[in-house]
């Protein structure tokens, strides 16, 4: 079953799509400010493994016009919390174990939101992102197991992860992706390990 969703904010509406197969194993929230080719591949493969997929753009069309909008961690976090509220209030999504897959600039906001919703979010995987921008408090209070995937040509993200690791209160792993490597096997295994079903 496919559904279109809208979340109304003070700066416009966030738009998302839910792909909900029968007897889904879990709900995977795809959190990004703009979709990349790698995200598209991961989405298709995770959906093929029997997961419900909720893809949401964390910037409204009005916000996306500003070059630095994806750097506004507090606003992205607010949008994520609104999305989590929608999931919690939805009779079809709420019963499913919730995993988050984020990418790039959305990752610090995902960590902030997850630190506030530790009972709701079971596990996180992220492709890139400067995670120490989430802030020391969020890193310490994050309970959901975290797997970070980095491209080999992303030294800034890798360094940020190394700075953050002494402060992370959750179990965590980092993997460097080789050129052309399909990250889905790692992501799917991480989600299965930490969210059951």
C-alpha positions in Angstrom: 0.0 0.0 0.0 1.3 3.5 -0.9 0.3 6.6 0.9 1.3 10.3 0.5 1.7 12.2 3.7 2.0 15.9 4.6 3.3 17.5 7.8 2.4 21.2 8.2 5.0 23.5 9.7 5.2 27.2 10.2 7.3 27.4 7.0 5.2 25.2 4.8 4.6 21.5 4.4 6.9 18.6 4.5 6.0 15.9 2.0 6.6 12.2 2.3 5.6 8.8 0.9 4.9 5.6 2.8 5.3 2.2 1.1 3.7 -0.2 3.5 3.7 -3.9 2.5 1.6 -6.5 4.1 3.3 -8.0 7.2 6.2 -5.5 7.2 9.1 -6.4 9.4 9.8 -2.8 10.5 9.3 0.8 9.5 12.3 2.6 8.2 12.2 6.4 8.2 14.4 7.8 5.5 15.5 11.2 6.7 17.3 13.5 4.3 17.4 17.1 3.1 18.0 16.0 -0.5 18.0 12.5 -2.0 21.2 11.1 -3.4 21.7 8.2 -5.8 23.0 6.0 -3.0 19.9 6.8 -1.0 17.7 5.7 -3.9 19.5 2.3 -4.2 19.4 1.7 -0.5 15.6 2.5 -0.4 14.8 0.1 -3.2 16.8 -2.7 -1.6 15.4 -2.2 1.9 11.9 -2.2 0.5 12.5 -5.4 -1.3 13.5 -7.0 2.0 10.0 -6.6 3.4 10.4 -3.3 5.2 7.9 -0.4 5.3 9.6 2.7 4.0 8.6 6.3 5.0 10.6 8.8 2.9 10.4 12.4 4.1 12.1 15.5 2.8 13.1 17.5 5.9 13.0 20.8 4.2 9.9 22.5 2.9 10.0 23.9 -0.6 10.3 27.4 0.8 13.2 26.4 3.1 15.0 24.5 0.4 15.5 27.8 -1.6 18.1 28.9 1.0 21.6 27.6 0.4 22.3 27.0 4.1 18.9 25.6 5.1 20.3 22.1 5.5 22.7 23.4 8.1 19.9 24.5 10.4 20.1 21.6 12.9 17.4 22.9 15.3 14.9 23.3 12.5 15.6 19.9 11.0 15.3 18.4 14.5 11.9 20.0 14.9 10.8 18.6 11.6 11.9 15.2 12.6 10.1 15.3 15.9 6.9 16.3 14.0 7.5 13.3 11.8 7.9 11.0 14.8 4.7 12.4 16.3 2.9 11.5 13.0 4.3 8.0 13.2 3.3 7.6 16.8 -0.3 8.7 16.1 -0.7 6.5 12.9 -2.4 3.2 13.6 -0.6 1.5 10.7 2.9 2.8 11.4 3.0 3.0 15.2 3.0 -0.8 15.9 6.1 -1.4 13.7 9.7 -1.3 15.2 11.1 2.0 14.0 14.6 2.3 12.4 16.0 5.5 10.8 18.3 5.7 7.8 19.7 9.2 7.4 22.2 10.8 5.0 24.5 13.9 5.0 23.2 17.0 6.7 20.2 15.2 8.3 22.4 13.0 10.4 23.1 15.4 13.3 19.4 16.3 13.5 18.5 12.6 13.6 20.8 12.1 16.5 19.2 15.0 18.4 15.7 13.8 17.7 16.6 10.2 18.7 18.1 11.3 21.9 14.7 12.8 22.8 12.7 9.7 21.6 14.8 6.8 22.9 11.7 4.7 23.5 10.4 5.1 20.0 13.6 4.7 17.8 15.2 1.3 17.9 18.2 1.7 15.7 19.9 4.2 13.3 22.1 3.9 10.3 23.6 6.9 8.5 25.5 7.5 5.3 27.7 10.5 6.0 27.2 13.5 8.1 29.1 15.5 10.7 27.6 13.9 13.7 29.3 16.0 16.4 27.2 18.9 15.2 24.4 17.2 17.1 25.9 18.5 20.3 27.5 16.9 23.4 24.2 16.4 25.2 22.5 14.5 22.3 25.6 12.3 21.8 25.5 11.3 25.5 21.8 10.7 25.6 21.5 8.7 22.3 20.4 5.2 23.2 19.6 3.8 19.7 22.5 1.7 18.3 24.2 3.8 15.6 26.1 2.6 12.5 27.9 5.2 10.4 28.8 4.6 6.8 31.4 6.9 5.1 32.7 7.1 1.6 36.4 6.9 1.4 36.6 10.5 0.1 34.8 11.9 3.2 37.6 12.6 5.7 35.6 15.4 7.3 32.7 13.0 8.3 35.2 10.4 9.5 37.0 12.9 11.7 33.7 14.1 13.2 32.8 10.6 14.1 36.2 10.0 15.8 35.6 13.2 17.8 32.2 12.1 18.8 32.9 8.5 19.8 34.2 9.2 23.3 30.8 10.9 24.1 28.4 8.4 22.5 26.3 6.6 25.1 25.1 4.0 22.6 26.6 1.0 20.8 28.1 2.2 17.6 30.1 1.1 14.5 31.8 2.8 11.6 32.4 1.3 8.1 34.2 2.8 5.1 32.4 2.1 1.9 34.6 0.9 -1.0 34.0 2.4 -4.4 30.8 0.8 -5.8 30.1 -1.1 -2.6 26.4 -1.8 -2.0 25.8 -0.7 1.6 22.4 -2.4 1.9 23.7 -5.7 3.3 25.4 -3.8 6.2 22.4 -1.6 6.9 19.9 -4.5 6.7 22.0 -6.6 9.0 22.3 -3.7 11.5 18.6 -3.1 11.5 17.8 -6.8 11.9 20.2 -7.1 14.8 18.8 -4.2 16.8 15.2 -3.9 15.9 14.1 -7.6 15.8 11.6 -9.2 13.5 
